[in-house]
Amino acid sequence: MAGLIGFRAVSADRPALVVAAGLAALVGLAILGALVPLRSRQLRNAGAQGVDASSPVLVGAATAGVVLTALAAAVAVLIPG
């Protein structure tokens, strides 16, 4: 998504959209770099112990990431260029 927003920034000559692209990229990197390994570890530990593996906090964080990325995309599309 960040690449598409960045392309829109360049093609529409809108440098402000580069900020939205950067934020979308940072959110994606945060999810992939921090939340995925944490969740993987939790699932491994829960499987070994035979307990429930639900994690509402991580689900909320991933959902917030998706919403922030969608907002960045909406900004990129709705700004006239």
N, CA, C and O atoms as CSV, one atom per row, in Angstrom:
chain,resi,resn,atom,element,x,y,z
A,1,MET,N,N,0.823,-1.165,0.000
A,1,MET,CA,C,0.000,0.000,0.000
A,1,MET,C,C,0.877,1.243,0.000
A,1,MET,O,O,0.570,2.223,-0.677
A,2,ALA,N,N,1.951,1.205,0.746
A,2,ALA,CA,C,2.834,2.372,0.811
A,2,ALA,C,C,3.419,2.687,-0.561
A,2,ALA,O,O,3.592,3.855,-0.910
A,3,GLY,N,N,3.720,1.658,-1.333
A,3,GLY,CA,C,4.240,1.873,-2.677
A,3,GLY,C,C,3.229,2.553,-3.578
A,3,GLY,O,O,3.582,3.430,-4.366
A,4,LEU,N,N,1.971,2.150,-3.462
A,4,LEU,CA,C,0.922,2.775,-4.272
A,4,LEU,C,C,0.705,4.235,-3.876
A,4,LEU,O,O,0.505,5.098,-4.730
A,5,ILE,N,N,0.747,4.496,-2.576
A,5,ILE,CA,C,0.595,5.874,-2.127
A,5,ILE,C,C,1.796,6.704,-2.570
A,5,ILE,O,O,1.643,7.858,-2.970
A,6,GLY,N,N,2.979,6.120,-2.499
A,6,GLY,CA,C,4.170,6.817,-2.964
A,6,GLY,C,C,4.121,7.110,-4.449
A,6,GLY,O,O,4.531,8.184,-4.889
A,7,PHE,N,N,3.621,6.162,-5.220
A,7,PHE,CA,C,3.459,6.381,-6.653
A,7,PHE,C,C,2.496,7.529,-6.909
A,7,PHE,O,O,2.741,8.367,-7.777
A,8,ARG,N,N,1.410,7.570,-6.162
A,8,ARG,CA,C,0.442,8.658,-6.294
A,8,ARG,C,C,1.101,10.001,-5.953
A,8,ARG,O,O,0.828,11.013,-6.598
A,9,ALA,N,N,1.962,10.002,-4.943
A,9,ALA,CA,C,2.653,11.230,-4.556
A,9,ALA,C,C,3.537,11.737,-5.683
A,9,ALA,O,O,3.592,12.940,-5.941
A,10,VAL,N,N,4.225,10.827,-6.353
A,10,VAL,CA,C,5.127,11.224,-7.433
A,10,VAL,C,C,4.342,11.611,-8.678
A,10,VAL,O,O,4.629,12.633,-9.301
A,11,SER,N,N,3.349,10.800,-9.045
A,11,SER,CA,C,2.610,11.063,-10.280
A,11,SER,C,C,1.751,12.319,-10.188
A,11,SER,O,O,1.543,13.002,-11.191
A,12,ALA,N,N,1.249,12.628,-8.994
A,12,ALA,CA,C,0.420,13.827,-8.822
A,12,ALA,C,C,1.239,15.023,-8.356
A,12,ALA,O,O,0.694,16.105,-8.139
A,13,ASP,N,N,2.546,14.829,-8.202
A,13,ASP,CA,C,3.450,15.889,-7.730
A,13,ASP,C,C,2.947,16.471,-6.410
A,13,ASP,O,O,2.837,17.686,-6.246
A,14,ARG,N,N,2.644,15.565,-5.471
A,14,ARG,CA,C,2.142,15.944,-4.148
A,14,ARG,C,C,3.099,15.432,-3.076
A,14,ARG,O,O,2.913,14.319,-2.584
A,15,PRO,N,N,4.101,16.195,-2.705
A,15,PRO,CA,C,5.078,15.730,-1.722
A,15,PRO,C,C,4.470,15.414,-0.351
A,15,PRO,O,O,5.040,14.628,0.406
A,16,ALA,N,N,3.338,16.009,-0.029
A,16,ALA,CA,C,2.709,15.721,1.260
A,16,ALA,C,C,2.263,14.266,1.355
A,16,ALA,O,O,2.197,13.705,2.449
A,17,LEU,N,N,1.962,13.662,0.223
A,17,LEU,CA,C,1.549,12.262,0.238
A,17,LEU,C,C,2.706,11.328,0.569
A,17,LEU,O,O,2.484,10.182,0.960
A,18,VAL,N,N,3.931,11.803,0.419
A,18,VAL,CA,C,5.089,10.981,0.799
A,18,VAL,C,C,5.039,10.692,2.299
A,18,VAL,O,O,5.453,9.620,2.740
A,19,VAL,N,N,4.540,11.634,3.072
A,19,VAL,CA,C,4.393,11.417,4.514
A,19,VAL,C,C,3.395,10.292,4.770
A,19,VAL,O,O,3.647,9.419,5.600
A,20,ALA,N,N,2.270,10.305,4.068
A,20,ALA,CA,C,1.273,9.236,4.224
A,20,ALA,C,C,1.867,7.896,3.805
A,20,ALA,O,O,1.613,6.880,4.452
A,21,ALA,N,N,2.648,7.882,2.738
A,21,ALA,CA,C,3.283,6.640,2.286
A,21,ALA,C,C,4.276,6.146,3.327
A,21,ALA,O,O,4.348,4.949,3.607
A,22,GLY,N,N,5.034,7.060,3.893
A,22,GLY,CA,C,5.997,6.679,4.929
A,22,GLY,C,C,5.323,6.122,6.162
A,22,GLY,O,O,5.792,5.142,6.741
A,23,LEU,N,N,4.220,6.741,6.572
A,23,LEU,CA,C,3.483,6.234,7.733
A,23,LEU,C,C,2.911,4.847,7.474
A,23,LEU,O,O,2.962,3.976,8.343
A,24,ALA,N,N,2.364,4.643,6.275
A,24,ALA,CA,C,1.836,3.325,5.932
A,24,ALA,C,C,2.945,2.279,5.934
A,24,ALA,O,O,2.740,1.153,6.387
A,25,ALA,N,N,4.107,2.647,5.432
A,25,ALA,CA,C,5.236,1.719,5.426
A,25,ALA,C,C,5.696,1.407,6.844
A,25,ALA,O,O,5.986,0.253,7.161
A,26,LEU,N,N,5.764,2.422,7.698
A,26,LEU,CA,C,6.187,2.193,9.080
A,26,LEU,C,C,5.204,1.314,9.842
A,26,LEU,O,O,5.614,0.470,10.638
A,27,VAL,N,N,3.917,1.505,9.606
A,27,VAL,CA,C,2.914,0.668,10.258
A,27,VAL,C,C,3.079,-0.787,9.810
A,27,VAL,O,O,3.041,-1.705,10.630
A,28,GLY,N,N,3.259,-0.985,8.515
A,28,GLY,CA,C,3.463,-2.343,8.007
A,28,GLY,C,C,4.717,-2.983,8.560
A,28,GLY,O,O,4.709,-4.158,8.926
A,29,LEU,N,N,5.801,-2.216,8.624
A,29,LEU,CA,C,7.043,-2.752,9.180
A,29,LEU,C,C,6.914,-3.058,10.665
A,29,LEU,O,O,7.485,-4.035,11.150
A,30,ALA,N,N,6.170,-2.233,11.388
A,30,ALA,CA,C,5.963,-2.488,12.814
A,30,ALA,C,C,5.180,-3.780,13.026
A,30,ALA,O,O,5.492,-4.564,13.922
A,31,ILE,N,N,4.169,-3.993,12.205
A,31,ILE,CA,C,3.387,-5.222,12.330
A,31,ILE,C,C,4.243,-6.430,11.992
A,31,ILE,O,O,4.250,-7.419,12.725
A,32,LEU,N,N,4.963,-6.349,10.884
A,32,LEU,CA,C,5.784,-7.492,10.479
A,32,LEU,C,C,6.991,-7.686,11.388
A,32,LEU,O,O,7.388,-8.821,11.650
A,33,GLY,N,N,7.571,-6.612,11.865
A,33,GLY,CA,C,8.788,-6.733,12.642
A,33,GLY,C,C,8.587,-7.011,14.117
A,33,GLY,O,O,9.448,-7.613,14.759
A,34,ALA,N,N,7.461,-6.580,14.663
A,34,ALA,CA,C,7.251,-6.726,16.097
A,34,ALA,C,C,6.099,-7.663,16.447
A,34,ALA,O,O,6.261,-8.573,17.260
A,35,LEU,N,N,4.952,-7.444,15.844
A,35,LEU,CA,C,3.774,-8.214,16.247
A,35,LEU,C,C,3.803,-9.660,15.753
A,35,LEU,O,O,3.392,-10.566,16.479
A,36,VAL,N,N,4.276,-9.886,14.547
A,36,VAL,CA,C,4.270,-11.254,14.011
A,36,VAL,C,C,5.193,-12.178,14.814
A,36,VAL,O,O,4.765,-13.272,15.181
A,37,PRO,N,N,6.440,-11.785,15.101
A,37,PRO,CA,C,7.270,-12.678,15.917
A,37,PRO,C,C,6.707,-12.897,17.323
A,37,PRO,O,O,6.793,-13.998,17.866
A,38,LEU,N,N,6.132,-11.847,17.907
A,38,LEU,CA,C,5.533,-11.982,19.228
A,38,LEU,C,C,4.379,-12.977,19.199
A,38,LEU,O,O,4.266,-13.838,20.072
A,39,ARG,N,N,3.534,-12.852,18.201
A,39,ARG,CA,C,2.385,-13.762,18.069
A,39,ARG,C,C,2.849,-15.186,17.805
A,39,ARG,O,O,2.278,-16.135,18.344
A,40,SER,N,N,3.870,-15.343,16.988
A,40,SER,CA,C,4.396,-16.672,16.706
A,40,SER,C,C,4.900,-17.336,17.988
A,40,SER,O,O,4.639,-18.515,18.229
A,41,ARG,N,N,5.616,-16.579,18.798
A,41,ARG,CA,C,6.103,-17.095,20.071
A,41,ARG,C,C,4.949,-17.484,20.987
A,41,ARG,O,O,4.994,-18.528,21.639
A,42,GLN,N,N,3.916,-16.648,21.037
A,42,GLN,CA,C,2.759,-16.942,21.877
A,42,GLN,C,C,2.064,-18.224,21.425
A,42,GLN,O,O,1.667,-19.045,22.252
A,43,LEU,N,N,1.922,-18.392,20.122
A,43,LEU,CA,C,1.268,-19.593,19.608
A,43,LEU,C,C,2.080,-20.842,19.919
A,43,LEU,O,O,1.521,-21.877,20.282
A,44,ARG,N,N,3.405,-20.745,19.777
A,44,ARG,CA,C,4.267,-21.887,20.090
A,44,ARG,C,C,4.153,-22.263,21.564
A,44,ARG,O,O,4.021,-23.440,21.900
A,45,ASN,N,N,4.206,-21.263,22.445
A,45,ASN,CA,C,4.109,-21.524,23.880
A,45,ASN,C,C,2.740,-22.077,24.265
A,45,ASN,O,O,2.645,-22.992,25.082
A,46,ALA,N,N,1.690,-21.527,23.684
A,46,ALA,CA,C,0.338,-21.997,23.996
A,46,ALA,C,C,0.147,-23.425,23.514
A,46,ALA,O,O,-0.487,-24.228,24.199
A,47,GLY,N,N,0.685,-23.754,22.348
A,47,GLY,CA,C,0.576,-25.119,21.836
A,47,GLY,C,C,1.315,-26.105,22.706
A,47,GLY,O,O,0.845,-27.223,22.920
A,48,ALA,N,N,2.464,-25.706,23.210
A,48,ALA,CA,C,3.252,-26.591,24.067
A,48,ALA,C,C,2.569,-26.804,25.414
A,48,ALA,O,O,2.685,-27.877,26.007
A,49,GLN,N,N,1.864,-25.795,25.897
A,49,GLN,CA,C,1.202,-25.899,27.192
A,49,GLN,C,C,-0.236,-26.380,27.074
A,49,GLN,O,O,-0.856,-26.732,28.078
A,50,GLY,N,N,-0.766,-26.398,25.871
A,50,GLY,CA,C,-2.141,-26.850,25.657
A,50,GLY,C,C,-3.182,-25.875,26.162
A,50,GLY,O,O,-4.253,-26.295,26.602
A,51,VAL,N,N,-2.897,-24.574,26.110
A,51,VAL,CA,C,-3.856,-23.567,26.573
A,51,VAL,C,C,-4.386,-22.772,25.382
A,51,VAL,O,O,-3.910,-22.913,24.255
A,52,ASP,N,N,-5.381,-21.935,25.662
A,52,ASP,CA,C,-5.980,-21.086,24.633
A,52,ASP,C,C,-4.951,-20.079,24.123
A,52,ASP,O,O,-4.156,-19.546,24.897
A,53,ALA,N,N,-4.972,-19.825,22.828
A,53,ALA,CA,C,-3.969,-18.951,22.219
A,53,ALA,C,C,-4.540,-17.616,21.775
A,53,ALA,O,O,-3.944,-16.949,20.928
A,54,SER,N,N,-5.675,-17.208,22.321
A,54,SER,CA,C,-6.257,-15.931,21.889
A,54,SER,C,C,-5.439,-14.767,22.439
A,54,SER,O,O,-4.837,-14.857,23.509
A,55,SER,N,N,-5.434,-13.676,21.680
A,55,SER,CA,C,-4.676,-12.490,22.085
A,55,SER,C,C,-5.401,-11.235,21.606
A,55,SER,O,O,-5.104,-10.716,20.530
A,56,PRO,N,N,-6.348,-10.751,22.400
A,56,PRO,CA,C,-7.103,-9.569,21.988
A,56,PRO,C,C,-6.242,-8.324,21.785
A,56,PRO,O,O,-6.558,-7.493,20.934
A,57,VAL,N,N,-5.180,-8.185,22.538
A,57,VAL,CA,C,-4.322,-6.999,22.403
A,57,VAL,C,C,-3.639,-6.981,21.037
A,57,VAL,O,O,-3.598,-5.947,20.370
A,58,LEU,N,N,-3.106,-8.126,20.626
A,58,LEU,CA,C,-2.444,-8.183,19.326
A,58,LEU,C,C,-3.435,-8.034,18.180
A,58,LEU,O,O,-3.121,-7.426,17.157
A,59,VAL,N,N,-4.618,-8.584,18.349
A,59,VAL,CA,C,-5.647,-8.414,17.321
A,59,VAL,C,C,-6.026,-6.942,17.201
A,59,VAL,O,O,-6.211,-6.432,16.097
A,60,GLY,N,N,-6.139,-6.271,18.327
A,60,GLY,CA,C,-6.438,-4.836,18.309
A,60,GLY,C,C,-5.332,-4.029,17.654
A,60,GLY,O,O,-5.605,-3.087,16.910
A,61,ALA,N,N,-4.089,-4.390,17.927
A,61,ALA,CA,C,-2.960,-3.675,17.328
A,61,ALA,C,C,-2.909,-3.892,15.817
A,61,ALA,O,O,-2.662,-2.951,15.063
A,62,ALA,N,N,-3.139,-5.115,15.378
A,62,ALA,CA,C,-3.143,-5.391,13.939
A,62,ALA,C,C,-4.310,-4.679,13.257
A,62,ALA,O,O,-4.160,-4.161,12.151
A,63,THR,N,N,-5.460,-4.651,13.907
A,63,THR,CA,C,-6.615,-3.951,13.355
A,63,THR,C,C,-6.341,-2.452,13.253
A,63,THR,O,O,-6.701,-1.816,12.263
A,64,ALA,N,N,-5.709,-1.897,14.272
A,64,ALA,CA,C,-5.354,-0.475,14.223
A,64,ALA,C,C,-4.391,-0.200,13.078
A,64,ALA,O,O,-4.487,0.840,12.426
A,65,GLY,N,N,-3.469,-1.112,12.828
A,65,GLY,CA,C,-2.543,-0.953,11.708
A,65,GLY,C,C,-3.253,-0.950,10.374
A,65,GLY,O,O,-2.937,-0.150,9.494
A,66,VAL,N,N,-4.208,-1.840,10.225
A,66,VAL,CA,C,-4.975,-1.903,8.983
A,66,VAL,C,C,-5.797,-0.626,8.803
A,66,VAL,O,O,-5.874,-0.087,7.699
A,67,VAL,N,N,-6.403,-0.149,9.872
A,67,VAL,CA,C,-7.209,1.073,9.793
A,67,VAL,C,C,-6.330,2.280,9.447
A,67,VAL,O,O,-6.722,3.110,8.627
A,68,LEU,N,N,-5.158,2.385,10.058
A,68,LEU,CA,C,-4.260,3.501,9.745
A,68,LEU,C,C,-3.797,3.463,8.295
A,68,LEU,O,O,-3.703,4.502,7.642
A,69,THR,N,N,-3.508,2.266,7.792
A,69,THR,CA,C,-3.108,2.139,6.398
A,69,THR,C,C,-4.259,2.499,5.470
A,69,THR,O,O,-4.051,3.148,4.444
A,70,ALA,N,N,-5.462,2.087,5.818
A,70,ALA,CA,C,-6.629,2.437,5.006
A,70,ALA,C,C,-6.868,3.945,5.010
A,70,ALA,O,O,-7.233,4.517,3.983
A,71,LEU,N,N,-6.667,4.584,6.142
A,71,LEU,CA,C,-6.811,6.038,6.200
A,71,LEU,C,C,-5.759,6.737,5.336
A,71,LEU,O,O,-6.056,7.720,4.658
A,72,ALA,N,N,-4.532,6.224,5.366
A,72,ALA,CA,C,-3.486,6.806,4.519
A,72,ALA,C,C,-3.840,6.643,3.048
A,72,ALA,O,O,-3.615,7.552,2.250
A,73,ALA,N,N,-4.389,5.494,2.688
A,73,ALA,CA,C,-4.805,5.269,1.294
A,73,ALA,C,C,-5.964,6.184,0.919
A,73,ALA,O,O,-6.006,6.710,-0.194
A,74,ALA,N,N,-6.896,6.375,1.834
A,74,ALA,CA,C,-8.026,7.260,1.556
A,74,ALA,C,C,-7.550,8.692,1.338
A,74,ALA,O,O,-8.052,9.387,0.455
A,75,VAL,N,N,-6.593,9.131,2.132
A,75,VAL,CA,C,-6.036,10.466,1.957
A,75,VAL,C,C,-5.405,10.584,0.568
A,75,VAL,O,O,-5.583,11.585,-0.126
A,76,ALA,N,N,-4.671,9.551,0.179
A,76,ALA,CA,C,-3.992,9.582,-1.137
A,76,ALA,C,C,-4.995,9.630,-2.284
A,76,ALA,O,O,-4.743,10.272,-3.304
A,77,VAL,N,N,-6.112,8.965,-2.123
A,77,VAL,CA,C,-7.098,8.918,-3.203
A,77,VAL,C,C,-7.951,10.186,-3.220
A,77,VAL,O,O,-8.291,10.690,-4.290
A,78,LEU,N,N,-8.293,10.692,-2.061
A,78,LEU,CA,C,-9.235,11.806,-1.997
A,78,LEU,C,C,-8.600,13.174,-2.222
A,78,LEU,O,O,-9.302,14.130,-2.551
A,79,ILE,N,N,-7.295,13.281,-2.052
A,79,ILE,CA,C,-6.638,14.569,-2.321
A,79,ILE,C,C,-6.602,14.776,-3.829
A,79,ILE,O,O,-6.057,13.944,-4.555
A,80,PRO,N,N,-7.171,15.866,-4.300
A,80,PRO,CA,C,-7.165,16.082,-5.744
A,80,PRO,C,C,-5.741,16.271,-6.263
A,80,PRO,O,O,-4.897,16.896,-5.621
A,81,GLY,N,N,-5.512,15.720,-7.419
A,81,GLY,CA,C,-4.168,15.803,-7.964
A,81,GLY,C,C,-4.234,15.977,-9.392
A,81,GLY,O,O,-3.198,16.070,-10.050
